[in-house]
Amino acid sequence: MKQIRNYLLASFLSASLFTLIALIGLYAFFDVIKELPRIGRGSYDIVAMLGYVALLMPGHAYELMPLAVLIGCMVAMTQLSASSEYTAIRTSGVSLAQIARTMLLFGSGCALMALLLGEFISPWSEQTAEKFKLDNTRSVVAQEFRSGLWAKDDNNFINIGEMLPDTTLLNIRVYTYDKDFKLTRSRFAQRGSYEGNGYWKLEGVRDSNIEPDRIRVETFPSLQWKSVLQPDILSVLLVVPEQMSAYNLKAYIDHLRANHQKTQRYEIALWSKLFYPLACISMALVALAFTPVSRRQGEMGVKLFTGICLGIAFHFTNRLFGHLGLLYEWNPIFSATAPTLLFLLAGLWAIAHQERR
């Protein structure tokens, strides 16, 4: 049984790896097409564009991992059926439950890989890619409003005009209010750079202190400013929540809650990040459920096509539930986990039904 298990794992790995590379290559092709109009801006040439596209690949690998597991396992099992190896394995005394455990082991390994990609590699590569492109195209981070980015820090309302790829802030305005919501001070700084431990160095500072009978203006060449805003929090401007690490998502959710702001989108992204690796296990079991038991080419083709369609349906359904949860304010845990759990239950039911037959 150990030799059979190792043979099956090697077949699943080679087929899934080939599928993943093919899917990433397809996504990279579309990335190149999308980036072609930007060539010529600043120093953004063909080489820079290819470097940017290469940095996006870990994120694509993370997104496509469950689909690659499904297609790879189905292709491997179909090839085994076509060559009668699957029939020989079953007649040698290997039960469907033992094969399911082997696929569960393979799915768990892919889930661990997806977890590492989603938590460590993909967030870093996505941020690095965006910073790299902004730096080469001489651009700034996209602004949420025409007036820039707005954030709340206790009794301070912070407006940031622009943020450079190295997280340097430009045109910073800080409006301070008292407990009665009366404006007590307005601060403007031309530039701000992060020094660590929650402190920023502001340059070209002008303070307007609003007193009962006058406005007192002070200027400083530089000033140290303590704020809850940190580069990790501001990194949400560089990547979408779905590409952030769970650690950064949790930190940003805490920041939003502390300032009484909506957290729905980031909570859905957090729970999706935590449960998404389980999709690899679900897809492995679904692949076993669609394994053809005979050598008839028609049955093999239909089952393979149906399984691939299910994988693509899961890929888009997972995103759809996230958008619907945000639109209708569903429970974040339900929005993030429903597609994965439904496919997992469907796979288990299909395997049990196949075993009874």
C-alpha positions in Angstrom: 0.0 0.0 0.0 2.9 2.4 0.7 4.3 2.0 -2.8 0.8 2.6 -4.3 0.3 5.7 -2.1 3.7 7.1 -3.1 2.9 6.4 -6.8 -0.5 8.1 -6.5 1.1 11.1 -4.7 3.7 11.5 -7.4 1.1 11.3 -10.1 -1.1 14.0 -8.4 1.9 16.2 -7.8 3.2 16.1 -11.4 -0.2 16.7 -12.9 -1.2 19.5 -10.5 2.2 21.2 -10.8 1.9 21.2 -14.6 -1.7 22.5 -14.4 -0.7 25.3 -12.0 2.2 26.4 -14.2 -0.1 26.4 -17.2 -2.8 28.5 -15.4 -0.2 30.9 -14.1 1.2 31.3 -17.6 -2.3 32.1 -18.9 -2.8 34.7 -16.1 0.6 36.2 -16.8 -0.2 36.5 -20.5 -3.3 38.6 -19.6 -1.2 40.7 -17.2 1.2 41.5 -20.0 -1.7 42.5 -22.3 -3.1 44.7 -19.6 0.3 46.4 -18.9 1.3 47.1 -22.5 -0.4 50.5 -22.6 1.7 51.7 -19.6 5.1 51.0 -21.4 6.9 54.3 -21.9 5.8 56.0 -18.7 8.9 57.0 -16.9 11.4 54.1 -16.9 8.6 51.5 -17.3 10.0 49.5 -20.3 9.5 45.9 -21.4 12.0 44.6 -18.8 10.3 46.4 -16.0 6.9 45.2 -17.1 8.1 41.6 -17.2 9.6 42.1 -13.7 6.2 43.4 -12.5 4.3 40.5 -14.0 6.8 38.0 -12.4 6.1 39.5 -9.0 2.4 38.9 -9.5 2.8 35.2 -10.0 2.9 34.1 -6.4 -0.5 35.8 -5.9 -1.9 34.0 -8.9 -0.5 30.7 -7.6 -2.3 31.2 -4.3 -5.6 32.0 -6.1 -5.3 29.1 -8.5 -4.0 26.4 -6.1 -7.4 24.7 -5.5 -8.3 24.8 -9.2 -4.9 23.3 -10.0 -5.4 20.5 -7.4 -8.8 19.6 -8.8 -7.7 19.6 -12.5 -4.4 17.9 -11.7 -5.9 15.1 -9.6 -8.7 14.5 -12.2 -6.2 14.3 -15.0 -4.0 11.9 -13.0 -6.9 9.7 -12.1 -8.3 9.7 -15.6 -4.9 8.6 -17.0 -4.8 5.8 -14.4 -8.2 4.7 -15.5 -7.4 4.9 -19.2 -4.3 2.6 -18.7 -6.3 0.2 -16.4 -3.9 1.1 -13.5 -6.8 2.4 -11.4 -8.7 -0.9 -11.9 -5.6 -2.9 -10.9 -5.2 -0.8 -7.8 -8.8 -1.4 -6.7 -8.7 -5.1 -7.5 -5.5 -5.5 -5.5 -7.4 -4.7 -2.4 -7.1 -1.0 -2.1 -10.4 0.5 -1.0 -11.9 3.8 -2.1 -11.5 5.0 1.5 -7.7 4.4 1.3 -7.5 6.3 -2.0 -9.5 9.1 -0.4 -7.0 9.2 2.5 -4.2 9.5 0.0 -5.9 12.4 -1.8 -6.7 13.9 1.5 -2.9 13.8 2.3 -2.1 15.4 -1.0 -4.8 18.1 -0.5 -3.5 18.8 3.0 0.1 19.3 1.6 -1.3 21.7 -1.0 -3.3 23.5 1.7 -0.2 24.0 3.7 1.6 25.4 0.6 -1.4 27.7 -0.1 -1.2 28.9 3.5 2.4 29.8 3.2 1.8 31.5 -0.1 -1.1 33.5 1.2 0.4 34.6 4.5 4.0 35.3 3.6 5.0 35.2 0.0 2.0 36.6 -1.9 1.4 39.7 0.3 5.1 40.6 0.0 5.3 40.0 -3.7 2.0 42.0 -4.4 3.3 45.0 -2.4 6.7 44.8 -3.9 5.1 44.6 -7.4 3.0 47.7 -6.9 5.8 49.7 -5.4 8.1 48.6 -8.2 5.5 49.8 -10.8 4.8 53.1 -9.1 8.5 53.8 -8.8 9.1 53.0 -12.5 6.1 54.9 -13.8 6.8 57.9 -11.5 3.3 57.6 -10.0 1.9 57.9 -6.5 -0.4 55.6 -4.6 -4.0 55.8 -5.9 -6.1 58.1 -3.7 -9.5 57.2 -2.3 -10.9 60.7 -2.8 -9.9 63.7 -4.8 -8.7 65.3 -1.5 -6.5 62.3 -0.7 -6.7 59.6 1.9 -8.6 60.2 5.1 -8.1 58.3 8.4 -9.1 58.8 12.0 -6.8 58.5 15.0 -8.6 59.0 18.3 -9.6 62.7 18.2 -7.5 63.5 15.1 -8.7 63.4 11.5 -5.8 62.8 9.2 -5.7 63.7 5.5 -2.8 62.5 3.3 -2.5 64.0 -0.1 -0.1 61.4 -1.6 1.9 58.4 -0.5 5.1 57.4 -2.4 6.0 53.8 -3.0 8.4 53.8 0.0 5.5 54.9 2.2 6.7 58.5 2.4 3.7 60.8 3.0 3.2 64.1 1.2 0.9 67.0 2.0 -0.2 65.8 5.5 -3.0 67.6 7.3 -4.0 66.7 10.9 -7.2 68.2 12.3 -7.5 67.9 16.1 -10.9 68.2 17.9 -11.8 68.4 21.6 -14.5 66.2 23.3 -17.2 68.7 22.1 -16.0 68.2 18.5 -14.6 71.7 18.2 -11.6 72.2 16.1 -8.6 73.1 18.3 -5.6 72.7 16.0 -4.8 72.3 12.3 -1.4 70.9 11.4 0.1 70.9 7.9 3.3 69.1 7.0 5.0 68.9 3.6 6.5 65.5 4.1 6.5 62.6 6.6 8.7 59.6 6.9 8.3 56.7 9.3 11.0 56.3 12.1 9.6 53.3 13.9 7.7 52.5 17.1 4.7 54.6 15.9 6.7 57.8 15.3 6.9 59.8 12.1 9.3 62.6 11.2 7.4 65.5 9.8 9.1 68.2 7.7 7.9 71.7 6.8 5.4 71.8 9.6 2.9 74.6 10.2 0.6 74.5 13.3 -2.5 76.6 13.6 -3.6 76.5 17.2 -7.2 77.8 17.5 -7.7 79.7 20.8 -10.9 81.5 22.0 -9.7 84.9 20.8 -7.1 84.2 18.2 -5.4 81.7 16.0 -1.7 81.2 16.9 0.5 79.9 14.1 3.8 78.1 14.7 6.3 76.7 12.1 8.9 74.0 12.6 11.6 72.7 10.2 10.9 69.2 11.5 8.7 67.6 14.2 8.2 64.2 15.6 4.6 62.9 15.4 3.2 59.9 17.1 0.3 58.2 15.4 -1.4 54.8 15.1 -0.9 55.1 11.4 2.0 52.8 10.4 3.3 51.6 7.0 1.6 48.2 7.6 -1.7 49.9 7.9 -1.1 52.2 5.0 -0.1 49.1 2.9 -3.8 48.5 2.3 -3.4 51.3 -0.4 -1.0 49.1 -2.4 -2.9 45.8 -2.5 -6.5 44.7 -2.3 -7.6 43.2 1.1 -7.7 39.7 -0.5 -4.0 39.8 -1.1 -3.0 41.0 2.4 -1.7 38.7 5.1 -4.0 37.6 7.9 -1.8 39.4 10.4 -2.1 42.8 8.6 -5.8 42.3 8.0 -6.3 41.7 11.8 -4.3 44.8 12.6 -6.2 47.0 10.1 -9.6 45.6 11.4 -8.6 46.5 15.0 -7.6 50.0 13.7 -11.0 50.5 12.0 -12.9 49.2 15.0 -11.0 51.5 17.4 -12.1 54.4 15.2 -15.7 53.2 14.8 -15.4 52.5 11.0 -16.9 49.6 8.9 -14.8 46.4 8.8 -17.1 44.1 6.7 -14.9 43.9 3.7 -11.7 43.2 5.7 -13.4 40.7 8.0 -14.6 38.7 4.9 -11.1 38.9 3.5 -9.6 37.7 6.8 -11.9 34.7 7.1 -11.4 33.8 3.5 -7.6 33.9 4.1 -8.0 31.5 7.0 -10.3 29.0 5.3 -9.1 29.2 1.7 -6.4 26.5 2.1 -9.2 24.0 3.0 -10.4 24.4 -0.6 -7.4 22.3 -1.7 -8.7 19.4 0.4 -12.2 19.9 -0.9 -11.0 19.9 -4.5 -9.0 16.8 -4.0 -12.0 14.9 -2.7 -14.2 16.3 -5.6 -11.6 15.0 -8.0 -11.9 11.5 -6.6 -15.7 11.7 -6.9 -15.4 12.4 -10.6 -12.9 9.6 -11.3 -14.2 7.5 -14.2 -14.5 3.8 -13.2 -14.5 2.4 -16.8 -12.3 2.9 -19.8 -15.0 4.3 -22.1 -13.7 7.5 -23.6 -17.1 9.1 -23.5 -17.4 8.7 -19.8 -13.9 9.9 -19.2 -14.3 13.0 -21.3 -17.7 13.9 -19.7 -16.5 13.4 -16.1 -13.3 15.3 -16.7 -15.1 18.2 -18.4 -17.8 18.3 -15.6 -15.2 18.3 -12.9 -13.2 21.1 -14.5 -16.4 23.2 -14.8 -17.1 22.6 -11.1 -13.6 23.8 -10.3 -14.1 27.0 -12.3 -17.6 27.4 -10.7 -16.0 27.2 -7.3 -13.3 29.8 -8.3 -16.0 32.3 -9.3 -18.6 31.4 -6.6 -16.0 32.0 -3.9 -15.5 35.6 -5.2 -19.3 36.0 -5.7 -20.1 35.2 -2.1 -17.5 37.7 -0.9 -19.2 40.5 -3.0 -22.7 39.4 -2.0 -21.7 39.3 1.7 -20.3 42.8 1.4 -23.4 44.1 -0.5 -26.0 42.5 1.8 -23.9 42.6 5.0 -23.9 38.9 5.6 -22.0 37.3 8.4 -18.3 37.5 7.4 -17.6 33.9 8.4 -20.6 32.6 6.4 -19.6 34.7 3.3 -16.0 33.4 3.5 -16.6 29.8 4.2 -19.9 28.8 2.6 -18.5 27.8 -0.9 -15.6 25.8 0.5 -17.8 23.9 3.0 -20.4 23.2 0.4 -17.9 21.8 -2.1 -16.3 19.7 0.7 -19.7 18.2 1.7 -20.5 17.6 -1.9 -17.2 15.8 -2.4 -17.7 13.6 0.6 -21.3 12.8 -0.5 -20.2 11.9 -4.0 -17.4 9.6 -2.7 -19.9 7.8 -0.4 -22.4 7.5 -3.2 -19.7 6.0 -5.5 -18.6 3.5 -2.8 -22.2 2.3 -2.4 -22.4 1.7 -6.1 
